[in-house]
């Protein structure tokens, strides 16, 4: 493999690894946000149940639910942003993989062409040797 091909493949591998790490980080943040939404829903259900049994909690339920709706909307906005970021990271990773494969294919084609050229030179040398022996 030529040094330029090796360098391009190393750089492409580094880019793919970097994008994979970025995608993993986005996925972790997404899971955390989904967990935050689940916790918010569970907390709201606990407060609703508590308000059924406690009159004072029932009076405060409206204020709690208003705050809960704001927190839930913020979490849903974060989730939508993470969806878009994840889609972009997946697209970038796909492009990086395609680029890496192109470099690997070019390097392999170059290697095979060198082998073919070497085989042709060797065949030509043996043919010439054979002709010299026959003539001589």
N, C-alpha and C positions, 0 to 999 in steps of 0.2 A: 504494500500500500504506500502510496506517495505521502510525503510529509504534509502537503497541503490538504489532501483528503483526510488524513488522520486528524489534522487540526480542526477541520470543519466538522468532522464527526464528534470530536471531543466537545467543541463549542455547542453543537446542537444537543448533545447528551446533557450538558450542563443546563441549557435552556429548558429542556424537557423536565429535568429534575427540579429546577426552580419552579416551574409552572405546576408540577405535581404537588410540591410543598404548599404553594399558594392555594391550590384547589382544596387540599386537605384542611388548611387553615380556615378557608371560607366554609367548608362543610362542617367543621367543628363549631364555628360561630353560628351557623344555621341551626344546628342541633341544639345549641344553647338557647337560641331565641325561641325555637319550638317548645323547649322545656319551659321557658319563661311563660309562654302563652298557656301551656297546660297548667302550670302552677297558678296563674292568675284565674283561670276558669275554676280550678278547685277551690281557691280561696273565696271566690264569689259565691260558690255553692255552699260553702261552710257558713258564710255570713248570712246568706238567705235562710238557711236552716236555723241558725242562731236567732235570727229576727222573728221566726215563727214562735219561738218559745220565750223570748225576752222582749217585753214591750219597749224598753229603753233602746235596745239594739234595733228594734223595728223602726224607731224614729230616726235613727242615724243611718239606716240602710240606704236611703236616697242619696245622701252625701257620699257614702262609701261607693255606691254604684257609679256615681258621676266620676269619681276619681279612678275607679276601676276601668271605666270606658276609655278614659284618657290614656291610662297605662296600656290598655289592650290595643288601642289605636296606634300608639307609638311602637309597640312590639310588632304589630302587623305591618307597619310602614318599614321597620327594620327588616322584616322578613321579605318584603317585596324587593327592597334594595339588595338584599343578599341573593335573591333569586336572579336578579339581573347581573349581579357581579359574578355569580356562579356560572351563568350562561356564557358570559364573556370569557371567563377563565377556561371553561371547557372548549370554547372555540379556539382560543389561543393555544391550548394544549394540543388540540387536534392538528392545527396548522404546524406546530413545532414537530409533532410526530411525523407528519407528511414530509416536512423539510428534511428531517433526519433520515427518513427512508430514501429520499432522493439522493442525498449525499452518499449513503451506503450503497445504493445501486450504481451510482457513478463510479465509486471506488472499486466495486466488484467488477464492473465492466472494464475499467482501466486495467485491473489486475489480470483479467482474462485476456484482454487484448495483448498485454505484454507476454503472457504465456503462449499465445498463438504466434506472435511474432518470433519468440525464441524458438518455438518448435519449427517454424518455417525456416529460420536460419540454420537450425541443426539439420533439417532435412536437406536443405540446399548444400550444406557442407558435406553430408554423407553422399549425396548424389555426385558432387564434384570429385570426392575421393574415389567413388566407384568408377567414374569415367576415367580417372587417371590410372587406376589399376588395370582397367580393361585396355586402355590405349598403350600402356607401358609394358 
